[in-house]
Every structure is written in structure tokens, then in C-alpha cells.
Amino acid sequence: MVLGPDDACGPGALKVIDIPEGTRPRLPATWPGLPLLIDSPGWQPVLSGESVEIRVAFPDIGPVAEMRFDGVTAGLRVNANLHAPLLCVTDVFDVASGDLGLPGRVNR
């Protein structure tokens, strides 16, 4: 999922980004059809010691060589209105980098 700030979720909080009405971004084949930048591919992470490995194939959306990421465990609050926003990040339990610095890089 793609997250961005939205004070409707709370001061300084994040939400899953909406796809604005009338726009048609490139989306992966596993996109669930919601007007949100979220995916549902069924990935199987491999946990080993202090590392997490996720093998991701994006043949339908092109190269992702510049992608950066971090690991976060958190809750998602689901609101009744689709764009109120629908999914807010709540109750952040842990951030792998400690500071959400997006240290993860694509390893080809």
C-alpha cells in the first residue's frame, strides 16, 4: 500500500492514498479494484533472524529499481466513508528502521 499524511486520521497521521476520481494510474494485475493505492498479491514473506525477504514481481507495471521501503507493524482503522479517508494508520507498534527512514532497497 502507498501511505501519505492526512490530518483527518489524526495530527501527523498517515492514510492509504486515494486514487482521485477520473484518474487512471498504472496498477498491478493484483489490485483489488478499490479506489485506493493498495494491492493484494498474496506475497509470502520469509522471516529469518532480523531480516524479512519478500520476492516481488512487477512485470505489469515496469521497473521499480528506485523503490524504497521500511517495515512497519501497525493497525489500520477502517472508516465508514470510502474517502473520509477509508484506511487510517493507527497504533504503530514497531518500525524496522526505528525512524521510518525507508532504508530498504530493491535487490535485483
N, C-alpha and C positions, 0 to 999 in steps of 0.2 A: 504494500500500500504506500501511497505517497502522502506524507503529512505536511501540514503547514500551520502557521499560527492563526488563531481565531479567538478573540476575547469572548465570543458567545459561549465558548466552552469553559471560560474562566480566565482570569488575568494571566497572560503569558502562556495559555494552554494551546495544545495542538489538536487538529482535527484531520480526518481523511478528506483530501481535497475533492471538491465537487467538479464535475465536468459541466461547464456552462452550457445552458440550453442553446441549441443551434450550432455548437462546435462539434467537430468530428476528429478528435485526436487519434493517432495510431495506437491501437490497443492490442494486447496479445490475444491469441485464439482462446485462451482460458479465462478471459474477462467474463464476469458473471452477469453482465447486462445492466448493472446499476449505473446511475449517472454519477459515479464516483471513480477516482483513480485507485482502484483496488483490483486484485487478481485472486484467482482461486485455483492454482495449478496442482495442488496435492503434493508438494515437494516433501521429501523425507530428509530432514536434517540428520547429520551424523555428529553426535556429541562425543568428544574424546578429550579427556583432561580439561584443559581450559580453552579448547578450540571447538568451533562449530563449522562444519563443512556442509555447504548446500550446492549441489550441482544444478545449474540453471541453464536451460537452452532457450534462446530467444530468436529462433530463425525467422519468425514472422514480424519482428519489429526492428531488425537491424542490429548493428554492433552496439555494445554497451561498455566499451573499453574505459570510458571516463566515469562510470558509475562508482559512487562511494556509499558506504553504509555503516551502520552500527547495530549492535544487538540491544534490544530493549524488552524487558518484561513489564507489561502494564495492563490495566483494564481498559476496556472500551465501553463508554456509555452510549446506548442506542436511544436516540430521541424519536418521538412520535412523528415529527415532520421530516420529510426527506432532506430538506435543505435548511434545517434550523440550528445547527448542522446535524446530519444524521448520526455520524460517529465521532465522538469526542474521546481523546486520550485522557484517562483518569488513573489515579492510583499507580504512578510509576513506582515499580518495586526495585528495579535494578537497571543500570546502563552499563554495558560491557566495557566501554572505554572510560567510564567514570564521569565523562563530561559531554557526552553526545558529540564528540569531535569528528565523527564519521571517518574513523581510521581504516575501515575495511576497503579493500580494492579488489577489482576483478582480477582473478588469476587465470590467465588463459593457458 
